[in-house]
Amino acid sequence: HYVTQRRIAHAKKLLQETSLTATEIGEECGYKDHVLFFKAFKKFEGVTPSTYRKQAQSLRMITAPEGGKRVK
């Protein structure tokens, strides 16, 4: 359980900070089979890796400083 949590945490960081595909990120996080990565990610996060990336990007755009102020 701990190893999976660490892998998913690393995957979340990569999804937010890189343009690697979800399959590439799964491999980077130690999953030989992308299907197992997708299932584990969805089990822990409740969404697919692609959906997580889209949500993270949307959130980042909303909270990005613009002239020192947050955009709502």
C-alpha positions in Angstrom: 0.0 0.0 0.0 2.8 2.4 0.9 4.7 1.8 -2.3 1.6 2.4 -4.4 0.9 5.6 -2.5 4.5 6.8 -3.3 4.2 5.8 -6.9 0.9 7.7 -7.3 2.3 10.8 -5.6 5.2 10.8 -8.0 2.8 10.3 -10.9 0.7 13.3 -9.8 3.8 15.5 -9.7 4.8 14.3 -13.2 1.3 14.9 -14.5 1.4 18.4 -13.2 5.0 19.3 -14.2 5.7 17.5 -17.5 4.2 16.7 -20.8 5.0 13.0 -20.6 2.1 10.8 -21.6 0.2 8.9 -18.9 1.7 5.7 -20.2 5.2 7.1 -20.0 4.5 8.3 -16.5 3.2 4.9 -15.4 6.5 3.4 -16.7 8.5 6.1 -14.9 6.7 5.2 -11.7 7.4 1.5 -11.9 4.4 0.1 -13.7 5.2 -2.3 -16.5 1.6 -2.4 -17.7 -0.2 0.9 -18.3 -3.6 -0.6 -17.5 -2.4 -1.5 -14.0 -1.1 2.1 -13.6 -4.5 3.6 -14.8 -6.4 1.3 -12.4 -4.2 2.1 -9.4 -4.3 5.8 -10.1 -8.1 5.8 -10.4 -8.4 3.8 -7.2 -6.3 6.3 -5.2 -7.4 9.5 -6.9 -10.9 8.8 -8.1 -10.1 10.0 -11.7 -7.9 8.8 -14.5 -4.4 10.3 -15.0 -5.6 12.3 -18.0 -8.5 13.8 -16.1 -6.2 14.6 -13.1 -3.8 16.5 -15.5 -6.7 18.5 -17.0 -8.1 19.4 -13.5 -4.6 20.3 -12.3 -4.0 22.5 -15.3 -7.4 24.2 -14.9 -6.7 24.9 -11.2 -3.3 26.3 -12.0 -4.8 28.7 -14.6 -7.4 29.8 -12.1 -4.9 30.4 -9.3 -2.1 31.8 -11.4 -1.0 35.2 -10.2 -1.8 38.0 -12.6 -0.3 41.3 -11.5 0.1 39.9 -8.0 -3.6 39.1 -7.7 -5.4 35.8 -8.0 -7.8 35.3 -10.9 -11.2 33.9 -10.0 
